[in-house]
C-alpha cells in the first residue's frame, strides 16, 4: 500500500486524493489554510451567503465520474444539481438584450434572431457547428489524456475550421477569437457574446487563438449548472468523499519543501520541521510556489511547455440587498462593456484597472443564501489584471462602485436596495491560493505556440506529480477534476496511462 502526500486541498488535489485512496493508497493532505476547496470558498454575514470562487458548474459529468469511481453514492445523492435556464441573459452596449436557453442550439438560434435580428441566430449556430469540430479535435489530448511528450503538435495546429475570408485581395482564415467574431459573426453584439467567454477566463480575444471557440461550445453542449447552497457545497461533498475513503487531512499545515532521495520525491517537509515521508507527492499549488518547494531541481523537463502564468485575476463584489428576488429573474446576466477596446486595454494593457467593464451578475434562486424571502444575495464579478504588488484599497473601491453602476442595468434600483457590500480583490485570492498577484488560471487551449498549454501532470522528478488549475489541463472546475483523474491514473497505471477510453 503506497503512501501519497498531497500539497494543498484544492479541487484537483482532492479529486486525486479520493481516487488514489480507493486504489489502496494511504493518502495525507497538507493544507496551509484552515479549510478545503482552494479558491472555492464561501463568504457569510448576517444570514447572507456567497460563493467567492466559481459560481456555476459546467460539465458536471467530471464530478459525476469522480463520485461513481470513488463510492456507491452518486454525486446527486450528495449535492443538488440544478440546470440553469436561461443559461444567461446578455445586456449589450446598445441596450438590446437576449436570454439564451440552456443547452438548446435551436432555442439559442431562435432567441438571437428574435432579439438581435434575422440572420444573427444562424451565424451563431453555424459558428457552434465549427466550434464542435474544434472540440472533437482537441477533447482527448487536452482534457482526457496526459499531455503528450510531443505537445508541440498541439501548439502548432489550429483545430478551429475557420471560414475563408477575403481581406486586402488575399484569402485568410481567422487565427484569433477576435478575428472569428469580426469575420464570421459580423455583428458587434455577437462579437461581444463570443469574446465574453474568453474574458471570463482572463483571456484577451485579440491574441487568444481561434481554438477558444471550444469555451462557448462547452457551455452550449453540456449546459450550465448550479449547486443548491452554492458551489462551495460541491467542495464540501468532495472533501467528505475523501474523508469517507480515509484520506487524512492536516489543516494549518504549511509545506516548506519537497524531500528528495536518490533523485525521487520521498515526502514533504513542514513548517514545524517535521517530515512526512511518502512514495508519491502530488502538488496542488501553482508552478511558482512549487518551484520554491523543490530546492535546486528543475521541476519541468528540458523543452517542456512552460506554465501559463496568468496575468489576470477577478474583482468580486458581494451585495446584500433588501427586497426579494423577482420571479423570473435570470440566474446569470452578463452586462457588456460600452467600449470593448478600452476595456481590453484596461485589463490586458497598461491603462489601469478596468476603465470599461463587462460585469457578470449572479442572482441565484436559493433560500439557503439569504436570511429570508425578503432579501437577495447578488454577486458581481469582473476580470482585472493580476497584481504582484498590492494596489491601494481605494483603487478597488472605485472599481467596485463602477461595477455596481454597470450592474444596475441588470438589477434596477440596486443601490437603493443595498444593505451592505463586500469587495474581494486579487490580494484576497492570493491570500487564499498562494498564487502571486491573485492570478487565476485559464483552461488549456491548442495552437498559439503552446502559450495556453500548462505543464504536464508528471514532472522531471520521479514520484512528483501536479494537479489543479495550474497544471494540465488548466483552470476551471471541470479541468481541475480532470487533472485529479489524470494524476491518479499516472500513479496507479504508470507512464503508459493514456486516460479514459
LINUR-V102020 format. One record per residue. D_FIRST is the distance of its C-alpha to the first C-alpha in Angstrom with 1 decimal. Layout:
# LINUR-V102020
[[D_FIRST] [D_FIRST]]
This chain:
# LINUR-V102020
[[0.0] [3.8] [6.7] [9.6] [13.1] [15.9] [19.5] [21.8] [21.8] [24.0] [23.9] [22.1] [19.5] [18.9] [19.0] [16.1] [14.1] [14.9] [14.0] [10.5] [9.9] [11.2] [9.1] [6.0] [5.4] [6.8] [10.1] [13.2] [16.6] [19.5] [22.9] [26.1] [28.3] [28.4] [27.2] [25.1] [26.5] [27.7] [31.2] [31.1] [32.9] [35.8] [39.0] [40.9] [44.4] [47.1] [45.4] [44.8] [41.3] [40.5] [37.6] [37.6] [35.4] [35.5] [37.8] [37.2] [34.4] [35.0] [32.9] [31.1] [29.5] [26.7] [25.7] [26.5] [23.9] [21.3] [22.1] [22.3] [18.9] [17.2] [19.2] [22.3] [24.7] [26.2] [27.3] [30.8] [29.8] [28.5] [31.2] [34.7] [35.3] [39.0] [40.4] [42.9] [46.3] [48.1] [45.4] [47.5] [51.1] [52.5] [55.5] [57.1] [59.3] [62.5] [61.9] [60.8] [57.6] [55.5] [52.8] [50.4] [48.9] [45.2] [43.8] [47.3] [48.9] [52.2] [52.3] [51.6] [54.3] [56.8] [56.0] [56.5] [59.7] [61.1] [60.2] [60.7] [63.1] [63.3] [61.2] [58.6] [56.2] [56.7] [55.8] [52.6] [51.7] [52.3] [50.1] [47.3] [47.7] [47.3] [44.4] [42.6] [43.1] [41.5] [38.6] [38.2] [38.3] [35.6] [33.3] [30.6] [30.6] [30.9] [28.7] [26.4] [25.5] [24.1] [27.2] [28.8] [29.3] [32.9] [33.0] [36.7] [37.5] [36.6] [38.5] [41.7] [42.0] [43.5] [42.4] [45.0] [48.0] [50.7] [54.3] [56.8] [59.0] [62.4] [62.8] [65.6] [66.5] [63.0] [60.4] [57.1] [53.8] [52.0] [49.4] [48.5] [48.1] [51.4] [53.2] [51.7] [53.2] [56.6] [57.1] [55.6] [55.8] [59.0] [59.2] [58.4] [56.8] [54.5] [53.7] [52.8] [50.6] [48.8] [48.4] [47.2] [43.9] [43.4] [44.8] [42.3] [39.5] [41.5] [42.7] [46.3] [47.7] [50.2] [47.6] [44.6] [44.4] [45.7] [42.1] [41.7] [43.6] [40.2] [39.9] [42.8] [41.9] [38.4] [40.0] [42.7] [40.6] [37.8] [39.7] [39.4] [37.6] [37.6] [35.2] [37.3] [37.2] [36.3] [33.5] [31.9] [31.1] [28.8] [26.9] [26.8] [25.5] [22.6] [21.8] [22.0] [19.8] [17.1] [17.8] [17.8] [14.2] [13.3] [13.5] [15.0] [18.3] [20.4] [23.9] [26.6] [24.0] [25.3] [23.3] [25.7] [23.9] [21.0] [20.0] [20.1] [19.5] [20.9] [21.5] [18.0] [16.8] [15.1] [15.5] [18.5] [21.6] [23.1] [26.9] [26.9] [25.8] [22.3] [19.3] [15.9] [13.6] [11.0] [9.7] [11.5] [14.6] [16.4] [20.1] [22.0] [25.3] [28.3] [28.7] [31.2] [29.0] [26.1] [28.6] [29.4] [25.9] [25.4] [28.1] [30.1] [27.9] [28.8] [26.0] [27.7] [28.6] [32.2] [34.1] [31.4] [32.9] [33.6] [32.5] [35.2] [35.9] [37.6] [41.2] [41.4] [40.4] [41.6] [44.3] [43.8] [46.6] [45.9] [49.0] [49.9] [52.9] [55.4] [56.3] [54.0] [52.5] [55.2] [54.6] [53.7] [52.3] [49.9] [46.4] [46.4] [49.5] [49.6] [52.8] [53.5] [55.1] [58.8] [58.6] [55.6] [56.3] [56.8] [53.5] [51.6] [53.4] [52.5] [48.8] [48.3] [51.4] [53.1] [55.3] [53.3] [51.3] [52.1] [55.8] [55.5] [52.6] [50.8] [49.4] [46.9] [47.8] [45.3] [47.0] [44.4] [45.9] [43.6] [44.9] [41.7] [42.7] [46.2] [47.9] [50.2] [51.8] [54.4] [52.1] [50.0] [47.0] [47.3] [45.2] [46.7] [44.7] [46.0] [44.6] [45.7] [45.0] [42.0] [43.5] [41.9] [44.8] [45.3] [48.5] [50.9] [50.2] [53.7] [52.8] [50.2] [52.5] [55.1] [52.6] [51.4] [55.1] [55.5] [52.5] [54.1] [57.4] [55.9] [53.9] [57.2] [58.0] [55.2] [55.6] [59.3] [60.4] [57.0] [58.3] [60.7] [57.8] [55.6] [54.6] [52.3] [50.0] [47.0] [46.4] [42.9] [43.2] [41.0] [40.6] [39.0] [36.4] [35.8] [35.3] [32.6] [30.8] [31.6] [33.1] [36.4] [39.4] [37.4] [37.0] [35.5] [33.8] [35.3] [33.7] [33.4] [36.6] [37.8] [40.9] [42.4] [41.3] [37.6] [38.7] [36.8] [33.6] [30.6] [28.1] [25.4] [21.8] [20.6] [22.4] [24.0] [21.2] [18.2] [15.0] [17.4] [18.2] [20.8] [21.3] [24.3] [28.1] [28.5] [26.3] [26.8] [28.2] [29.9] [31.2] [31.8] [29.7] [29.0] [28.1] [25.7] [23.9] [24.0] [22.5] [19.4] [19.1] [19.7] [17.1] [14.4] [15.8] [16.1] [12.4] [11.2] [14.3] [15.4] [19.0] [20.6] [19.7] [23.1] [22.7] [24.0] [26.5]]
